[in-house]
Amino acid sequence: MANVRCLQKALRLQKFVLPINAQASRLSSSVASSSSSNHNNTLKRAQSTTWTTLTRSYSKDSDKLEDFRAREEQRERERDAAEQKTQTETSGGGGTASSSGEQSQQSEQQSEKQAKVDAIRRKILDAAMEHVPQHGWTKQAIVLGAESSGYPSVVHGMFPEGGFALVSHFNGKCNAQLVEYLQHKTNNGQKEVADPLGFLVQAVRRRFEMIVPYKKQWPQAMALIAQPQHASTALAQVLTLVDDICYYSGDRSVDFGWYTRRIGLATIMKMTELYLLQDTSPKHVQTWEFLKNRMDEAVQLQMTLAQTDGVTQKVQRSFNSAFITARNILGLGYSRD
């Protein structure tokens, strides 16, 4: 671009320089012819007239050259400004907006694809639950669920975690149903609970009643949950569940007891779960009595510890440290709007 501009300037300058040179040549020839004359006065007058004319002509052409130079400099500044503006729009504003728009569009497309995949997964897992009593928490149950939903059996490749995908889906669905029940019962947490202990017992019982139809196959589910590669997902579901139950029971405290009560509830739920698997009483009456007794003991233990501040603080700090560590590892948060 710079070379082109220099060539254009040279051509324009040539238009002004050539006439000046030609005029100077003509005047020099005139001076030469006059010098051959024998009249010195005439020669002097001719030379004076010639140089005067040349000076005036050169002065006029010099003014024109200055005007030309000023115009060229102005044009060059305008072109530079225009080029700079174009580059800025291309690389800065326009390019960034175009790139941002493309990224946003790609993100939306990926979200839509993921939503479709998740919907298919849920549909297959819901259908597979019907085959759990016969085939357990296995890939075979998932394959049968896919076929009954109209998908080929090879679609089980969408579940690389195997039977745990079915267990996790079941736990997540049951937890969501329990939270919906608690929200309805407490008017989304706005209604005060008259008997928090009874509320906790009822909530935990309702959650375990969802396991009863799969009681014979539940030890297999517990074995899958206990595997190291599944620990993070399983623990996250448990901690979220106990927090929801405590929250809707009216526990809005922000002291050290916040962690202690949730760790205590999670422990009681695990103990009750193990008891349920061995319970042969009608309608699992002994399990629900066991749950009620453990809740009463937890309340009595908390009251006893409250009377000994030193021990209470040490125990609470131990519970708090364990709970916070688990929560941070799993990336969980319990802030509520």
N, C-alpha and C positions, 0 to 999 in steps of 0.2 A: 504494500500500500504506500509506503514512504517513497519507493523508487518511482512509482507511477506519478506521485505528486511532484517529484523533482523534474521528471520529464515534461509534465504539463507546464511547469514554471519556465523551463528552458525554451519551450516552443513560444510561450507568450512573450518572453524577453526578446526572442529573436525578431519578433514583429517590430519591436521598437529599436533594436540595435542596428538592423540592416539599413533602414532608411537614413539613420544618422551617418553611418559609414559611407553610403552612396553620396550623400550630400557633401560630406567632407571631401570625397574624391573629386567631385565636380568643381568645388571651390578651389581645390589645389591646382586642377588643370587650368582654371581661369587665371590663377595667379601666375602659372608658368607662361602662359601665352602673353600675359601682360608684361612680364619681365623681358621678353624679347624685343619689346618696343624701345625705341630710342628716347622716348620722352620720360624722363625720371619723375617729373611731377605727376604725370598720369599714372605711372607705376605705383607711386606712393599712395595716391588717392585710391587706386584699385585695391592695393593691399589693405588699406585702412577699411575700405568699404567691405571687402571680403571677410576680414576677421570679425568685423562688427556683425555682419550677417550670420557668420558661423556661430559667434557667441550667442546671439539672440536665439538662433535655431536650437543650439545645444541646451540653452536655458529652458526653452519651451519643452524640448524632449525630456530634459531632466525632470521637469515638473510632472510630465506624464508618467515617467518611470516611478517617481515617488508615489503617485496615485495608484499605479498598478501594484506596487509593492504593498501598499496599505490594504488594497482590496484583497490581494492574495493572502495576506496574513489574517484578515478577518474571516475569509472563507475557510482557511485552515483551522482556525479556532472553532468555527461552527461545525466543521466535519468531525474534529476531535470530540467535541461535546456530544454530537449525535452518536458517534461510535461508542463512547463511554456509557451513554444512557442505554444503548441496545445491549451491550455486554452486561450491564447491571440487571436489566430485566430478564435476560436469558439465564444468567448464572445465579442471580439472587432471588428476585421476586417470582418470576414465572417458573424457573426450575424448581424452586422449593415448593411452590404451590402445587405444581404438577406431581412432584415426587410424593408430597404429603397426600395428595388425592389418590394416587395409585396405592400407597401403603394402606390408606383407610379402606379403599375398595377391597384390597386383598385380605385385610383383617376381617371385614364383613363377610367375605366369601368363606374364609376359614371358619368363622363362627357359625355360619349357616350349615356348613358341612359337618362340623362337630355336633351341632344340635340334632341333625338328622341321624348321625351315628349313635348318639346317646339315646334318642327315641327308639331306634331299632334294638339297642341293647336292653332297654327297659322292657320292651314288648316281649323279647325272647326270654328274659329272666322271669318275668311275670308268668309266662306260660310254662317255664321249666319248674316252677314251684309245685305244680301239680304232680310232677314225677319224682319229687324228693322222697315221699314216703316209700317208694319202691326202689329207686336207684340211689338214694342218698344225695349228698352234696358233691356231685361229680360232674365231669364233662358229659357223661352219657345223658344225664338229666337235661343239660343245656342243649345237647344235640336234639333230643326229643322235643324240647320246647321250641327250638328253631323250626323243626319240621312241622309241628302243629301250628306254627305262626305263618307258614307259607314260605319259609326260607330254606335253602339247601343245608345239608348237614355240615358242610365245610365251613359254614359261618361261625362255627365254634372257635375259629381262629381269632375272632374279635375279643376273645376272653383268654388272654395269655396267662392270667392268674389262676385259671382252672376253676375248681369247685369253690374257691374262696370268693370268686366274683358273685356267686349265688348267695353265699353267707353274708357278704357285705351288703348286697342289695336287699336282702331280707331284713337285716338289722337297721339299715338306713330307712327303709319303708316303715318298719314298726316304730322307730323313734319318731318319725314324722307324724304318724297317726297318734301317738301318745301326746306329743306337743300340741297337736290340733285339739285333742280332747281337753288338755289342761287349759288352753287358751279359752275354749268355750266355757269351761267350768268357772274360770276366774275373770271372765270378761276381759280377756287379753291382759291379765295381770293387774287390772284396775280394782277388782273386787278383793276385799280383805278376807283372808282365810281364818276362820274361827278356831280350827283345830289343826295346826301345822303338822303335828305328829301323825294324826290320822290321815291327813292329806298325803303325806309321804308314803305311808303304808299302802294306801289305796293306789297311788300312782305306780309304785314298784310292783304291786300285785297285778295290776292291769297290764303292765309291760311283760311280765313273765307268763301271763295267760296266753299271750300270743305265741309262746314257744311250745305250749302243751301239744298242739297238733303234730309237732315234729319232735316230740320228746325222745323217741327211740333213736332217731338219727342225730340228735343234738350233740352227743359225745364226739361224733365225727366233725361237726361244725366247730366245736371247742378246740379240737386238735388242729384244725386249719388256722384258727385264730391265733393259736399259740406259736405258730411258725414264725421265725425271726423276720422273714421278708414281709409278713403281713401285720407285724406288731404295731407299726405306726398308724395304719388305717384303723385297726381294731381299737387301739387305745384312744384315738381321737374320737371315735364314736361313743365310747364309754364316758369320757370326760365331758363331752358335749351334752350327753343325756343327763348325767347327774347334775350338771349346772342348770339345765332347763327345769328339772324337777325341783331343785332348791329355789330357783327364782320364782316359779309360779306358786310355791308354797308360802311365799312371803319373805324369803331370806334376801334382803337387800343390803345387808351389812357390808362394810368395807374394812372391817378389822381383820385381825389374824384368824379369827374363827371362820372366815369365809372359806379358806382353804381346808381347814380342819374338818368342817362339816361335809364338804364334798368328798374328801378322801374317805371319811367314815362311811358315807352313804355308798360309795363305790365298793368298799370292802364288804358291807352288809349285802349288797346286791350279788356279789360273786359268791358269798357263802350261801345265800338263798338259792342261787342257780344250781350249785352242787347238791344241795339238799333236795331240790326238786327232782333231780334225775334219779334219786334213790327212794323217793316217796311213793308208796303204794296205797296210801289212804284214799278213801273216796273223795273225788273232786279236789284232791291235794290239800285237804284241810290242815294236815300237820305242817305242810310247807308254809301256809299263810300264818299259822300260829308261831312257827319258828321265826318268821319275818317280824311279826309283832313283838316278840320277846327280844330280838336283837335290837330293834329300834328303842325299846324301853331301856335296855342296858346302855345303849349309846347316850341316851339323855342323862341317865344316872351317872355315867362316867364323866360326862361333861360337867355336871354339877359338882362332882367330887373334885375334879381338877381345878374348878374355879375357886375352891377354897384354899388351894395351895398355889399361890401365884408363881413361885419359882419353878415348880415342876410343870405347871401349865404352860409357861412361856417356853420351856425347853421342848416339851412335846409339840406344841404348836409350831415352833420354828422347824422342827424336824419334818412335820407334815407339810408345812409351807414350802420348804426347800424341795421336797420330793415333787410336790404338785407343780411348782413353778418350773422346775427342770423339765418335767414331762411336757408341760404346756409349751415351753420354748422350743423344745426339740420338734414338736409336732407343728409348730407355727400357729397355734390356736390363739384366739382372742375372745374375751367375754364381755366386751363393751356393748351395751345395749342402748338404743336410742330412746 
